[in-house]
Amino acid sequence: MQTTLPGDDTLETAQIIFAALADRSRLKILYALSSEQELCVCDVATLLKVKVATASHHLRKLRDLKILKYRNDGKLAYYSLRDQRVADILHHALRQLLD
């Protein structure tokens, strides 16, 4: 039996997404952003019950992985998902766990 593997680009994208999902705090952020248009750093800090610096660290990691995008509005940065497929993958995984 011969199996055809996905291309390297596809596997790299999957690796990045799964790396982002491997942290509980980042999972919470991505879940929240899957239902919200945008969240500012202080909203994420409140959601996670952590300091703003900690929330900012997680958001920066997700941005560096190219999963989030952001925009500045004055002194605040607002974050949103770059690609809806990340939310789809997260929701699918959670549904599978609940079944």
DSSP file (Angstrom, degrees, kcal/mol; ACC not computed):
  #  RESIDUE AA STRUCTURE BP1 BP2  ACC     N-H-->O    O-->H-N    N-H-->O    O-->H-N    TCO  KAPPA ALPHA  PHI   PSI    X-CA   Y-CA   Z-CA
    1    1 A M              0   0    0      0, 0.0     2,-0.5     0, 0.0     0, 0.0   0.000 360.0 360.0 360.0 131.3    0.0    0.0    0.0
    2    2 A Q        -     0   0    0      2,-0.0     2,-0.4     0, 0.0     0, 0.0  -0.938 360.0-159.3-113.4 124.0    1.4    3.4   -1.0
    3    3 A T        -     0   0    0     -2,-0.5     2,-0.6     0, 0.0     0, 0.0  -0.849  10.6-141.2-103.1 134.0    0.3    6.5    0.9
    4    4 A T        -     0   0    0     -2,-0.4    -2,-0.0     0, 0.0     0, 0.0  -0.841  19.7-146.5 -94.2 120.9    0.6    9.9   -0.6
    5    5 A L        -     0   0    0     -2,-0.6     3,-0.1     1,-0.1     6,-0.0  -0.513  22.9-101.2 -82.6 151.5    1.6   12.5    2.0
    6    6 A P        -     0   0    0      0, 0.0    -1,-0.1     0, 0.0     5,-0.0  -0.274  52.3 -86.7 -61.7 159.9    0.5   16.1    2.0
    7    7 A G     >  -     0   0    0      1,-0.1     4,-2.4     4,-0.0     5,-0.2  -0.205  36.4-107.1 -66.6 161.4    3.0   18.6    0.6
    8    8 A D  H  > S+     0   0    0      1,-0.2     4,-2.5     2,-0.2     5,-0.2   0.861 119.1  54.9 -59.2 -38.1    5.6   20.2    2.8
    9    9 A D  H  > S+     0   0    0      2,-0.2     4,-2.1     1,-0.2    -1,-0.2   0.916 109.7  46.7 -62.8 -42.4    3.7   23.5    2.8
   10   10 A T  H  > S+     0   0    0      2,-0.2     4,-2.3     1,-0.2    -2,-0.2   0.919 113.3  48.4 -65.1 -44.1    0.5   21.9    4.0
   11   11 A L  H  X S+     0   0    0     -4,-2.4     4,-2.4     1,-0.2    -2,-0.2   0.871 110.3  51.9 -65.3 -36.6    2.4   20.0    6.7
   12   12 A E  H  X S+     0   0    0     -4,-2.5     4,-2.2     2,-0.2    -1,-0.2   0.912 109.5  49.4 -66.1 -41.4    4.2   23.1    7.8
   13   13 A T  H  X S+     0   0    0     -4,-2.1     4,-2.3     2,-0.2    -2,-0.2   0.925 112.0  48.5 -62.1 -44.4    0.9   25.0    8.1
   14   14 A A  H  X S+     0   0    0     -4,-2.3     4,-2.8     1,-0.2     5,-0.2   0.901 109.6  53.0 -61.6 -41.3   -0.6   22.1   10.2
   15   15 A Q  H  X S+     0   0    0     -4,-2.4     4,-2.1     1,-0.2    -1,-0.2   0.907 109.8  48.2 -60.9 -42.7    2.5   22.1   12.4
   16   16 A I  H  X S+     0   0    0     -4,-2.2     4,-2.0     2,-0.2    -2,-0.2   0.923 113.1  47.3 -64.3 -45.3    2.2   25.8   13.1
   17   17 A I  H  X S+     0   0    0     -4,-2.3     4,-2.0     1,-0.2    -2,-0.2   0.936 113.5  47.3 -63.7 -46.4   -1.5   25.5   13.9
   18   18 A F  H  X S+     0   0    0     -4,-2.8     4,-0.6     1,-0.2    -1,-0.2   0.849 109.0  54.9 -66.6 -32.6   -1.0   22.5   16.2
   19   19 A A  H >< S+     0   0    0     -4,-2.1     3,-0.8    -5,-0.2    -1,-0.2   0.909 109.1  48.3 -63.3 -41.2    1.9   24.3   18.0
   20   20 A A  H >< S+     0   0    0     -4,-2.0     3,-0.8     1,-0.2    -2,-0.2   0.871 111.3  49.9 -65.9 -36.8   -0.4   27.2   18.7
   21   21 A L  H 3< S+     0   0    0     -4,-2.0    -1,-0.2     1,-0.2    -2,-0.2   0.523  90.2  82.8 -79.7  -5.4   -3.2   24.9   20.0
   22   22 A A  T << S+     0   0    0     -3,-0.8     2,-0.4    -4,-0.6    -1,-0.2   0.434  80.7  72.0 -81.1   1.4   -0.7   23.0   22.3
   23   23 A D  S <> S-     0   0    0     -3,-0.8     4,-2.4     1,-0.1     5,-0.2  -0.973  73.6-143.5-122.2 129.9   -1.0   25.7   25.0
   24   24 A R  H  > S+     0   0    0     -2,-0.4     4,-2.2     1,-0.2     5,-0.2   0.884 101.5  50.0 -60.0 -41.7   -4.2   26.1   27.1
   25   25 A S  H  > S+     0   0    0      1,-0.2     4,-2.2     2,-0.2    -1,-0.2   0.919 112.0  47.4 -64.5 -42.6   -4.0   29.9   27.3
   26   26 A R  H  > S+     0   0    0      1,-0.2     4,-2.7     2,-0.2    -1,-0.2   0.868 108.9  55.6 -67.3 -34.6   -3.6   30.2   23.6
   27   27 A L  H  X S+     0   0    0     -4,-2.4     4,-2.6     2,-0.2    -2,-0.2   0.928 108.2  48.4 -59.2 -45.1   -6.5   27.7   23.1
   28   28 A K  H  X S+     0   0    0     -4,-2.2     4,-2.6     2,-0.2    -2,-0.2   0.917 111.8  49.3 -62.1 -43.8   -8.7   30.0   25.2
   29   29 A I  H  X S+     0   0    0     -4,-2.2     4,-2.7     1,-0.2    -2,-0.2   0.946 113.1  46.1 -61.2 -48.6   -7.6   33.1   23.2
   30   30 A L  H  X S+     0   0    0     -4,-2.7     4,-1.3     1,-0.2    -1,-0.2   0.879 112.3  51.1 -65.0 -37.4   -8.3   31.4   19.9
   31   31 A Y  H  X S+     0   0    0     -4,-2.6     4,-0.7    -5,-0.2     3,-0.3   0.937 111.8  47.2 -64.1 -45.4  -11.6   30.1   21.1
   32   32 A A  H >X S+     0   0    0     -4,-2.6     4,-1.2     1,-0.2     3,-1.0   0.911 112.8  48.8 -62.0 -42.6  -12.6   33.6   22.2
   33   33 A L  H 3< S+     0   0    0     -4,-2.7    48,-0.3     1,-0.2    -1,-0.2   0.707  99.3  67.9 -72.1 -18.6  -11.4   35.2   19.0
   34   34 A S  H 3< S+     0   0    0     -4,-1.3    -1,-0.2    -3,-0.3    -2,-0.2   0.751 112.9  30.7 -72.2 -20.9  -13.4   32.6   17.0
   35   35 A S  H << S+     0   0    0     -3,-1.0     2,-0.3    -4,-0.7    -2,-0.2   0.559 116.7  63.6-110.6 -12.4  -16.6   34.1   18.2
   36   36 A E  S  < S-     0   0    0     -4,-1.2     3,-0.1    -5,-0.1     0, 0.0  -0.818  72.5-138.1-108.9 150.8  -15.5   37.7   18.6
   37   37 A Q  S    S-     0   0    0     -2,-0.3     2,-0.3     1,-0.3    44,-0.3   0.949  83.3 -12.1 -68.6 -49.8  -14.4   40.0   15.8
   38   38 A E        -     0   0    0     42,-0.1     2,-0.4    -3,-0.1    -1,-0.3  -0.983  56.3-160.7-149.9 155.0  -11.5   41.5   17.8
   39   39 A L  E     -A   79   0A   0     40,-2.0    40,-3.2    -2,-0.3     2,-0.2  -0.997  17.2-135.8-137.0 141.2  -10.2   41.6   21.4
   40   40 A C  E  >  -A   78   0A   0     -2,-0.4     4,-2.1    38,-0.2     3,-0.3  -0.486  34.6-102.3 -87.2 167.6   -7.7   44.1   22.9
   41   41 A V  H  > S+     0   0    0     36,-1.0     4,-2.5     1,-0.2     5,-0.2   0.885 122.7  53.1 -57.2 -41.3   -4.9   43.0   25.1
   42   42 A C  H  > S+     0   0    0      1,-0.2     4,-2.1     2,-0.2    -1,-0.2   0.863 106.9  52.4 -67.1 -33.8   -6.7   44.0   28.2
   43   43 A D  H  > S+     0   0    0     -3,-0.3     4,-2.5     2,-0.2    -1,-0.2   0.915 110.8  47.6 -63.9 -42.3   -9.8   42.0   27.2
   44   44 A V  H  X S+     0   0    0     -4,-2.1     4,-2.6     2,-0.2    -2,-0.2   0.903 110.0  52.4 -65.3 -41.5   -7.6   38.9   26.7
   45   45 A A  H  X>S+     0   0    0     -4,-2.5     5,-2.2     1,-0.2     4,-1.2   0.916 111.4  46.9 -60.6 -43.2   -5.9   39.5   30.1
   46   46 A T  H  <5S+     0   0    0     -4,-2.1     3,-0.3     2,-0.2    -2,-0.2   0.920 111.8  50.9 -63.8 -44.4   -9.4   39.7   31.8
   47   47 A L  H  <5S+     0   0    0     -4,-2.5    -2,-0.2     1,-0.2    -1,-0.2   0.907 117.8  37.8 -59.1 -44.7  -10.5   36.5   30.0
   48   48 A L  H  <5S-     0   0    0     -4,-2.6    -1,-0.2    -5,-0.1    -2,-0.2   0.587 105.2-127.9 -84.3 -11.2   -7.4   34.6   31.0
   49   49 A K  T  <5 +     0   0    0     -4,-1.2     2,-0.3    -3,-0.3    -3,-0.2   0.933  69.6 118.4  59.3  47.9   -7.3   36.2   34.5
   50   50 A V  S   <S-     0   0    0     -5,-2.2    -1,-0.2    -6,-0.1    -2,-0.1  -0.804  72.0 -79.4-132.1 173.3   -3.7   37.1   34.0
   51   51 A K     >  -     0   0    0     -2,-0.3     4,-2.2     1,-0.1     3,-0.4  -0.370  42.3-112.9 -71.3 156.3   -1.6   40.3   33.8
   52   52 A V  H  > S+     0   0    0      1,-0.2     4,-2.9     2,-0.2     5,-0.2   0.871 117.4  57.7 -58.0 -38.7   -1.6   42.3   30.6
   53   53 A A  H  > S+     0   0    0      2,-0.2     4,-1.8     1,-0.2    -1,-0.2   0.885 106.9  47.9 -62.0 -38.3    2.1   41.4   30.1
   54   54 A T  H  > S+     0   0    0     -3,-0.4     4,-1.9     2,-0.2    -2,-0.2   0.925 112.8  47.6 -68.1 -44.6    1.3   37.7   30.1
   55   55 A A  H  X S+     0   0    0     -4,-2.2     4,-2.5     1,-0.2    -2,-0.2   0.917 110.6  52.9 -60.9 -42.7   -1.7   38.1   27.7
   56   56 A S  H  X S+     0   0    0     -4,-2.9     4,-2.6     1,-0.2    -1,-0.2   0.875 105.5  54.6 -60.6 -38.7    0.6   40.2   25.5
   57   57 A H  H  X S+     0   0    0     -4,-1.8     4,-2.1     2,-0.2    -1,-0.2   0.931 110.5  45.1 -60.8 -47.2    3.2   37.4   25.4
   58   58 A H  H  X S+     0   0    0     -4,-1.9     4,-2.2     1,-0.2    -2,-0.2   0.907 113.5  49.9 -64.8 -41.8    0.6   34.9   24.3
   59   59 A L  H  X S+     0   0    0     -4,-2.5     4,-2.3     1,-0.2    -1,-0.2   0.897 109.4  51.6 -64.3 -40.0   -0.8   37.2   21.7
   60   60 A R  H  X S+     0   0    0     -4,-2.6     4,-2.9     2,-0.2    -1,-0.2   0.905 108.6  51.5 -63.3 -41.2    2.7   38.0   20.4
   61   61 A K  H  X S+     0   0    0     -4,-2.1     4,-1.8     2,-0.2    -2,-0.2   0.929 111.7  46.3 -60.9 -45.4    3.4   34.3   20.0
   62   62 A L  H  <>S+     0   0    0     -4,-2.2     5,-2.6     1,-0.2     6,-1.2   0.859 113.5  49.5 -66.4 -35.1    0.2   33.8   18.0
   63   63 A R  H ><5S+     0   0    0     -4,-2.3     3,-1.6     4,-0.2    -2,-0.2   0.911 108.7  52.1 -68.6 -42.0    1.0   36.8   15.9
   64   64 A D  H 3<5S+     0   0    0     -4,-2.9    -2,-0.2     1,-0.3    -1,-0.2   0.834 106.4  54.2 -62.5 -32.5    4.6   35.5   15.3
   65   65 A L  T 3<5S-     0   0    0     -4,-1.8    -1,-0.3    -5,-0.2    -2,-0.2   0.473 116.6-120.2 -78.2  -1.2    3.0   32.2   14.2
   66   66 A K  T < 5S+     0   0    0     -3,-1.6    -3,-0.2     2,-0.1    -2,-0.1   0.805  84.4 115.3  65.0  32.0    0.9   34.2   11.7
   67   67 A I  S   <S+     0   0    0     -5,-2.6    15,-2.8    -6,-0.1    16,-0.6   0.725  72.1  43.5 -96.8 -30.3   -2.3   33.0   13.3
   68   68 A L  E     -B   81   0A   0     -6,-1.2     2,-0.3    13,-0.2    13,-0.2  -0.830  63.6-161.8-114.0 154.1   -3.4   36.4   14.5
   69   69 A K  E     -B   80   0A   0     11,-2.8    11,-2.3    -2,-0.3     2,-0.3  -0.870  14.2-163.1-121.8 163.4   -3.4   39.9   13.0
   70   70 A Y  E     -B   79   0A   0     -2,-0.3     2,-0.3     9,-0.2     9,-0.2  -0.965  12.6-159.4-145.0 161.5   -3.6   43.1   14.8
   71   71 A R  E     -B   78   0A   0      7,-2.1     7,-3.1    -2,-0.3     2,-0.4  -0.992  20.6-128.4-138.8 146.2   -4.4   46.8   14.4
   72   72 A N  E     -B   77   0A   0     -2,-0.3     2,-0.3     5,-0.2     5,-0.2  -0.769  19.5-178.6 -95.1 139.5   -3.5   49.7   16.6
   73   73 A D  E >   -B   76   0A   0      3,-3.1     3,-1.7    -2,-0.4     2,-0.4  -0.825  68.2 -56.6-135.2  94.5   -6.1   52.2   17.7
   74   74 A G  T 3  S-     0   0    0     -2,-0.3    -1,-0.0     1,-0.3     0, 0.0  -0.584 120.9 -17.2  68.7-126.1   -4.3   54.8   19.8
   75   75 A K  T 3  S+     0   0    0     -2,-0.4     2,-0.3    -3,-0.1    -1,-0.3   0.527 123.1  86.9 -88.7  -6.2   -2.5   53.0   22.6
   76   76 A L  E <   - B   0  73A   0     -3,-1.7    -3,-3.1   -36,-0.0     2,-0.5  -0.724  62.4-151.0 -99.7 144.9   -4.5   49.8   22.3
   77   77 A A  E     - B   0  72A   0     -2,-0.3   -36,-1.0    -5,-0.2     2,-0.5  -0.951  11.2-155.8-109.7 131.5   -3.8   46.9   20.0
   78   78 A Y  E     -AB  40  71A   0     -7,-3.1    -7,-2.1    -2,-0.5     2,-0.3  -0.919   8.9-156.3-110.4 132.1   -6.8   44.8   18.8
   79   79 A Y  E     +AB  39  70A   0    -40,-3.2   -40,-2.0    -2,-0.5     2,-0.3  -0.814  16.9 165.5-111.5 147.1   -6.2   41.2   17.7
   80   80 A S  E     - B   0  69A   0    -11,-2.3   -11,-2.8    -2,-0.3     2,-0.2  -0.957  44.3 -80.9-149.2 165.4   -8.3   39.0   15.4
   81   81 A L  E     - B   0  68A   0    -48,-0.3   -13,-0.2    -2,-0.3     3,-0.2  -0.466  26.1-154.5 -69.9 138.7   -7.8   35.7   13.6
   82   82 A R  S    S+     0   0    0    -15,-2.8     2,-0.4     1,-0.3   -14,-0.2   0.812  84.5  25.6 -78.4 -32.6   -5.9   35.9   10.3
   83   83 A D    >>  -     0   0    0    -16,-0.6     3,-1.5     1,-0.1     4,-0.6  -0.984  64.8-148.1-141.1 122.8   -7.6   32.8    8.9
   84   84 A Q  H 3> S+     0   0    0     -2,-0.4     4,-2.1     1,-0.3     3,-0.3   0.714  92.4  77.1 -62.5 -21.7  -11.0   31.4    9.8
   85   85 A R  H 3> S+     0   0    0      1,-0.2     4,-2.5     2,-0.2    -1,-0.3   0.814  86.8  60.0 -61.8 -28.9   -9.8   27.9    9.2
   86   86 A V  H <> S+     0   0    0     -3,-1.5     4,-2.4     2,-0.2    -1,-0.2   0.932 106.7  46.0 -63.4 -44.6   -8.0   28.0   12.5
   87   87 A A  H  X S+     0   0    0     -4,-0.6     4,-2.9    -3,-0.3     5,-0.2   0.897 111.2  52.9 -63.1 -40.3  -11.3   28.5   14.3
   88   88 A D  H  X S+     0   0    0     -4,-2.1     4,-2.4     2,-0.2    -2,-0.2   0.915 110.3  47.1 -61.5 -43.5  -12.9   25.8   12.2
   89   89 A I  H  X S+     0   0    0     -4,-2.5     4,-2.5     2,-0.2    -2,-0.2   0.923 113.4  48.5 -64.0 -44.6  -10.1   23.3   13.2
   90   90 A L  H  X S+     0   0    0     -4,-2.4     4,-2.4     2,-0.2    -2,-0.2   0.937 113.3  46.1 -61.8 -47.8  -10.4   24.3   16.9
   91   91 A H  H  X S+     0   0    0     -4,-2.9     4,-2.3     1,-0.2    -1,-0.2   0.887 112.4  51.2 -64.1 -39.2  -14.2   23.9   16.9
   92   92 A H  H  X S+     0   0    0     -4,-2.4     4,-2.1    -5,-0.2    -1,-0.2   0.931 110.5  48.6 -63.4 -45.0  -14.0   20.6   15.0
   93   93 A A  H  X S+     0   0    0     -4,-2.5     4,-1.7     1,-0.2    -2,-0.2   0.916 112.2  48.3 -62.0 -43.4  -11.5   19.2   17.5
   94   94 A L  H  X S+     0   0    0     -4,-2.4     4,-1.6     1,-0.2    -1,-0.2   0.890 109.6  52.5 -66.2 -38.5  -13.6   20.3   20.5
   95   95 A R  H  X S+     0   0    0     -4,-2.3     4,-1.2     1,-0.2    -1,-0.2   0.904 107.8  52.3 -62.3 -40.2  -16.8   18.8   19.0
   96   96 A Q  H  < S+     0   0    0     -4,-2.1    -1,-0.2     1,-0.2     3,-0.2   0.873 108.9  50.0 -64.0 -36.5  -14.9   15.5   18.5
   97   97 A L  H  < S+     0   0    0     -4,-1.7    -1,-0.2     1,-0.2    -2,-0.2   0.799 109.6  51.1 -71.9 -28.7  -13.9   15.5   22.2
   98   98 A L  H  <        0   0    0     -4,-1.6    -1,-0.2     1,-0.2    -2,-0.2   0.680 360.0 360.0 -83.2 -17.8  -17.4   16.2   23.4
   99   99 A D     <        0   0    0     -4,-1.2    -1,-0.2    -3,-0.2    -2,-0.1   0.475 360.0 360.0 -76.0 360.0  -19.0   13.3   21.3
